[in-house]
Amino acid sequence: MKQLLLAVAIICTVAAQAQSDKYANAMQQQLDKFDSAKTVADYENIAAAFQRIGDAEKTQWLPYYWQGIALARTGWMYFPDDKGVVAAKVNELDKTVDALATRINAAADKADAVAKDNEAKSEILTVRNMAATQQMIIDPQSRYMTYGAQAAADLQKAMQLNPNNPRAAYLQAMSVYGTPEQFGGGKDAAKPLVQKAVDLAKAEQVKPLYPHWSLEQSEKVLATYQ
């Protein structure tokens, strides 16, 4: 009987490890694609793949987090970059971005439903922040009270849950960077926050499959001060 129980235990352990390896391999494959993605179609395909992984696993928050991030990356492509170039032009920007935000928040809802610690929930809130920020910057004057306030609340909570989250620090720096000087923002006001984002990213112990972006973005902004 003991030998039978031992054999069952070994089989279960091997099966669990095989499932874990399958999950990790599927995630890493999409993360590799994420790092080289360039178009809306690229990010949409990656987002769909992450959703399939999440739906299959059911207890992992990271697939849905990365789904939300991939969708958010498409959102930024609808707005001018630092050179004024719009990567993906659409006829009705407000409707496109609002619909995208709904999808991003749906992915965040799924991630939040299975996230078990404050660090995970902090990361998920940064995804929500980006969705609300994109909705706000369509027309800051008319949308700030709704979406600007939501973006600020999401970011504040993300930083409360994990003060050492470099991605939340980066988003805070960018929020101040993009705020007019007369409202307490601007490039000079953002500089210490950009430095903080860089420092936190460099100090972070990156774990496999976990969020790893922000250092490159923060260093790029910091370089504009030199």
C-alpha positions as CSV (number, residue, x, y, z in Angstrom):
1,M,0.0,0.0,0.0
2,K,2.8,2.4,0.9
3,Q,4.5,1.6,-2.4
4,L,1.3,2.4,-4.3
5,L,0.9,5.7,-2.5
6,L,4.5,6.6,-3.2
7,A,4.1,5.8,-6.9
8,V,0.9,7.9,-7.1
9,A,2.7,10.8,-5.3
10,I,5.6,10.6,-7.8
11,I,3.3,10.5,-10.8
12,C,1.4,13.5,-9.5
13,T,4.6,15.4,-8.8
14,V,5.9,14.7,-12.3
15,A,2.6,15.7,-13.9
16,A,2.5,18.9,-11.9
17,Q,6.1,19.7,-13.0
18,A,5.3,19.0,-16.6
19,Q,2.3,21.3,-16.4
20,S,4.4,24.0,-14.8
21,D,7.1,23.7,-17.5
22,K,4.4,23.9,-20.2
23,Y,3.0,27.1,-18.7
24,A,6.5,28.7,-18.3
25,N,7.5,27.8,-21.8
26,A,4.3,29.2,-23.3
27,M,4.7,32.4,-21.3
28,Q,8.3,32.8,-22.3
29,Q,7.5,32.3,-25.9
30,Q,5.0,35.1,-25.9
31,L,7.3,37.4,-23.8
32,D,10.0,36.9,-26.4
33,K,7.5,38.0,-29.1
34,F,6.4,40.9,-26.9
35,D,10.0,42.3,-26.7
36,S,10.2,42.4,-30.5
37,A,6.7,43.4,-31.4
38,K,6.3,46.5,-33.6
39,T,2.7,46.7,-34.9
40,V,-0.8,46.7,-33.6
41,A,-1.3,43.3,-35.1
42,D,1.7,42.0,-33.3
43,Y,0.4,43.1,-29.9
44,E,-3.1,42.0,-30.6
45,N,-1.8,38.5,-31.4
46,I,0.3,38.4,-28.3
47,A,-2.6,39.6,-26.2
48,A,-4.8,36.9,-27.5
49,A,-2.1,34.3,-26.8
50,F,-1.7,35.5,-23.2
51,Q,-5.5,35.4,-22.7
52,R,-5.5,31.7,-23.9
53,I,-2.8,30.9,-21.5
54,G,-4.6,32.5,-18.6
55,D,-7.9,30.8,-19.5
56,A,-6.1,27.5,-19.5
57,E,-4.3,28.0,-16.3
58,K,-7.1,29.8,-14.4
59,T,-5.0,30.5,-11.3
60,Q,-2.2,32.6,-12.8
61,W,-2.4,36.4,-12.8
62,L,0.6,37.0,-15.0
63,P,-1.0,36.0,-18.4
64,Y,-3.8,38.4,-17.9
65,Y,-1.4,41.1,-16.8
66,W,0.7,40.7,-19.9
67,Q,-2.5,40.6,-22.0
68,G,-3.4,44.0,-20.6
69,I,0.1,45.4,-21.2
70,A,0.1,44.2,-24.8
71,L,-3.2,45.9,-25.4
72,A,-2.0,49.1,-23.7
73,R,1.0,49.1,-26.0
74,T,-1.4,49.2,-28.9
75,G,-3.1,52.2,-27.3
76,W,0.1,54.2,-27.2
77,M,0.5,53.6,-30.9
78,Y,-2.6,55.7,-31.5
79,F,-0.9,58.8,-30.1
80,P,2.1,60.8,-31.3
81,D,5.5,59.6,-30.1
82,D,8.3,61.9,-28.9
83,K,8.9,62.7,-32.6
84,G,5.3,63.5,-33.3
85,V,4.8,60.3,-35.3
86,V,1.5,58.3,-35.0
87,A,2.2,54.6,-35.6
88,A,-1.4,53.6,-36.1
89,K,-4.0,56.2,-37.2
90,V,-7.7,55.6,-36.7
91,N,-10.7,57.7,-37.7
92,E,-12.5,57.7,-34.4
93,L,-9.8,57.9,-31.7
94,D,-12.1,58.4,-28.8
95,K,-14.2,55.3,-29.6
96,T,-11.1,53.2,-30.4
97,V,-9.3,54.0,-27.2
98,D,-12.4,53.7,-25.0
99,A,-13.1,50.3,-26.5
100,L,-9.5,49.3,-25.9
101,A,-9.6,50.5,-22.3
102,T,-12.7,48.3,-21.7
103,R,-10.6,45.3,-22.9
104,I,-7.6,46.3,-20.9
105,N,-9.7,46.6,-17.7
106,A,-11.4,43.2,-18.4
107,A,-7.9,41.6,-18.5
108,A,-7.0,43.5,-15.3
109,D,-10.2,42.2,-13.6
110,K,-9.2,38.6,-14.4
111,A,-5.7,39.2,-13.2
112,D,-6.9,40.8,-10.0
113,A,-9.3,38.0,-9.3
114,V,-6.4,35.5,-8.9
115,A,-3.6,37.8,-7.6
116,K,-2.7,36.9,-4.1
117,D,-0.2,39.6,-2.9
118,N,0.2,43.4,-2.9
119,E,3.1,43.3,-5.4
120,A,0.9,41.6,-8.0
121,K,-2.0,43.9,-7.4
122,S,0.3,46.9,-7.7
123,E,1.4,45.7,-11.1
124,I,-2.2,45.2,-12.2
125,L,-3.0,48.8,-11.1
126,T,-0.3,50.2,-13.4
127,V,-2.2,48.5,-16.3
128,R,-5.4,50.2,-15.3
129,N,-3.5,53.5,-14.9
130,M,-2.4,53.3,-18.5
131,A,-5.9,52.6,-19.8
132,A,-7.3,55.6,-18.0
133,T,-4.4,57.8,-19.0
134,Q,-5.0,57.0,-22.7
135,Q,-8.6,57.8,-22.3
136,M,-7.8,61.1,-20.7
137,I,-5.2,62.4,-23.1
138,I,-7.7,62.1,-26.0
139,D,-9.1,65.4,-24.7
140,P,-7.6,66.4,-21.3
141,Q,-9.8,69.4,-20.9
142,S,-13.1,67.5,-21.0
143,R,-11.8,64.1,-19.8
144,Y,-9.5,64.9,-16.9
145,M,-12.1,65.0,-14.2
146,T,-13.2,61.4,-15.1
147,Y,-10.2,59.6,-16.5
148,G,-7.4,61.7,-15.2
149,A,-8.8,61.3,-11.7
150,Q,-9.1,57.5,-12.2
151,A,-5.5,57.3,-13.5
152,A,-4.2,59.2,-10.5
153,A,-6.2,57.0,-8.1
154,D,-4.9,53.8,-9.7
155,L,-1.3,55.0,-9.6
156,Q,-1.5,56.2,-6.0
157,K,-2.9,52.8,-4.9
158,A,-0.2,51.0,-6.9
159,M,2.5,52.9,-5.1
160,Q,0.9,52.3,-1.7
161,L,0.7,48.6,-2.3
162,N,4.3,48.5,-3.4
163,P,6.4,51.6,-2.9
164,N,9.3,49.9,-4.7
165,N,7.5,49.2,-7.9
166,P,9.7,50.8,-10.6
167,R,6.9,50.7,-13.1
168,A,4.6,52.7,-10.9
169,A,7.5,55.1,-10.3
170,Y,8.0,55.5,-14.0
171,L,4.4,56.2,-14.6
172,Q,4.3,58.7,-11.8
173,A,7.3,60.5,-13.3
174,M,5.7,60.6,-16.8
175,S,2.5,61.9,-15.3
176,V,4.4,64.8,-13.7
177,Y,6.5,65.2,-16.9
178,G,3.4,65.7,-19.0
179,T,1.6,68.0,-16.6
180,P,1.9,71.8,-17.3
181,E,4.2,73.7,-15.1
182,Q,1.4,75.9,-13.8
183,F,-0.2,72.9,-12.4
184,G,3.0,71.7,-10.6
185,G,4.4,69.5,-13.4
186,G,6.9,69.8,-16.1
187,K,10.3,68.5,-17.0
188,D,12.2,70.0,-14.0
189,A,9.6,68.8,-11.5
190,A,9.8,65.3,-12.9
191,K,13.5,64.9,-12.8
192,P,13.9,63.5,-9.3
193,L,11.0,61.1,-10.0
194,V,12.7,59.9,-13.2
195,Q,15.9,59.3,-11.2
196,K,13.9,57.4,-8.6
197,A,12.3,55.2,-11.3
198,V,15.8,54.4,-12.7
199,D,17.1,53.6,-9.2
200,L,14.2,51.3,-8.3
201,A,14.5,49.5,-11.6
202,K,18.2,48.8,-11.2
203,A,17.7,47.6,-7.7
204,E,14.8,45.2,-8.6
205,Q,15.3,41.5,-8.5
206,V,13.7,40.4,-11.7
207,K,11.9,37.1,-11.6
208,P,11.1,34.9,-14.6
209,L,7.9,35.8,-16.4
210,Y,7.3,38.8,-14.1
211,P,7.1,42.4,-15.2
212,H,10.5,43.5,-16.4
213,W,9.9,46.7,-18.3
214,S,10.5,50.3,-17.2
215,L,14.3,50.6,-16.9
216,E,14.9,51.2,-20.5
217,Q,12.1,53.7,-20.7
218,S,13.2,55.5,-17.5
219,E,16.8,55.7,-18.7
220,K,15.7,57.1,-22.0
221,V,13.8,60.0,-20.3
222,L,16.7,60.6,-17.8
223,A,19.1,61.0,-20.8
224,T,17.1,64.0,-22.0
225,Y,18.3,65.9,-18.9
226,Q,22.0,65.5,-19.9
